[in-house]
Amino acid sequence: MIRKFDFLIIGGGVAGMSYALKVANSGKGKVALVCKTTLDEANTAKAQGGIASVTNLKVDNFEKHIEDTMIAGDYISDPKAVEQVVKNGPDAIADLVKWGVNFDKTESGEFDLHREGGHSEFRILHHADDTGFEIQRGLMAAVRKNKNITVLENHYAVEIITQHHLGIEVTRRTPDIECYGAYILDPDTNKVDTFLSRVTLMATGGTGAVYATTSNPNIATGDGIAMVYRAKGTVKDMEFVQFHPTVLYNPAETHPAYLITEAMRGYGGILRLPNGEEFMQKYDKRLSLAPRDIVARAIDREMKIHGLNHVCLDVTHKDPEETKHHFPNIYAKCLSIGIDITKQYIPVCPSAHYMCGGILVDLNAESSIHRLYAVGECSCTGLHGGNRLASNSLIEAVVYAKAAAEHSLQVIDSYQFNENVPEWNDEGTMTNEEKVLIAQDMREVGSIMSNYVGIVRSDLRLHRAWTRLDIIYEETEELFKRVKPTKDICELRNMVNVGYLITRQAIERKESRGLHYTVDYPKHAYDQK
């Protein structure tokens, strides 16, 4: 079956929905928003802390936010990307409010701002401790209300379509690769349909599910990054995997692990060993409010030194009612496993959280493949550099969605549907035995990545990961060629590709920088003598 949409959006989080709302009423054609589960399961909904933007001009300014972002990114960040996001942040907030998103305000009617690690000022807009959920709720309502947007839930993108599918050889040196749409699996028919588009936007989110423990939902398997890489698009900075320093330590719940927002440390939470001893003074003068890479490595080291499964976050010295008011969901979650955070320490440990790299894009969010844009966590804009500053991700998604919309609306009239694209060849069968193999391989990928490509790395560990992933890659590709595509095998295929990219680009970086820390090169390259 062939379907045609002028704008094809793959992914239903804040990035995909912001773009959809920007192009839907342009009069430039039909819009399809495809997501592999339901709209409310996007990674956006899991973001607790908030969204960073300069709104209190009495004490804050763009220069401070830019400097904080550059420092957190270990000065690898692209200054142009940083400036674009920071200076367009207030307009992005205005768009979200216009679309129906609510942010907490003070009694005087101003935004109630939090401060998080790495920020020099209070500039985090939030909605209690479920900001991502509120943003997702507001955007979902606006998208569902818009008659120009066709929402296709539980549809799975298998591959993007390029000249390769027309029988033309495409390599990484091909200068004019073009995207003509995507092959998408329909769950009702179990058939792969051909979606032709004039413009395609990748907004598939992150990669956390390639690790054994992650704050991301199970759907975060790096699909967009893997699809673009297979289509010979440029993927960059994959070695920079951010591990959130504080997820709730609960062995019964690893996928996803429950996030304890950084705002809780901004509120005054103190990191301690289980015996009550503080330790961050050994690692950074900013203590518990140091950037995430520093805090995660500090916790990892303390856990290894003392043989611990977790450290603790202490808010028992804060006013109990104020704590419940600011963090109602965290309070309820911890209480459900027998921890009253107003009286007891919260057991926490680091967990895979955010991919700072991804599909390389320019300031218009256009990838190296023509007619293909990427926005949100699957993209590499250059904003985050070696480490993402807290709460910069949601604002980046909205700002770049607008940039992608403005650029694609300017050029879409010069693009036509490619009518020569063949339909998917769906020969093959899937047996129950093979499904068992897929589930086992997914677990093995998670184990390899967590054990060998985690917070602290070495050449030996990275090469061991490479060797093991290569075996799984060969087995998975062989299986994929002889079976009908299912969501499970496509996700495994993408996880292996993403694991390989993280590992390979980590091997290539011969220094410790930002989130990439290796014992073989413990200093920056420019520090080595």
Secondary structure, 3 states (H helix, E strand, C coil): CEEEEEEEEECCCHHHHHHHHHHHCCCCCCEEEECCCCHHHCHHHHCCCCEECCCCCCCCCHHHHHHHHHHHCCCCCCHHHHHHHHHHHHHHHHHHHHCCCCCCECCCCCECCECCCCCCCCCEECCCCCHHHHHHHHHHHHHHHCCCEEEECCCEEEEEECHHHHCCCCCCCCCCCECCEEEEEECCCCEEEEEEEEEEEECCCCCHHHCCCECCCCCCCCHHHHHHHHCCCCEECCCCEEEEEEEECCCCCCCCCCECCCHHHHCCCEEECCCCCECHHHCCCCHHHCCHHHHHHHHHHHHHHHCCCCEEEECCCCCHHHHHHHCHHHHHHHHHCCCCCCCCCEEEEEEEEEECCEEECCCCCECCCECEEECHHHEECCCCCCCCCCCHHHHHHHHHHHHHHHHHHHHHHHCCCCCCCCCCCCCCCCCHHHHHHHHHHHHHHHHHHHHHCCCEECHHHHHHHHHHHHHHHHHHHHHHHCCCCCHHHHHHHHHHHHHHHHHHHHHHCCCCECCEEECCCCCCHHHCC
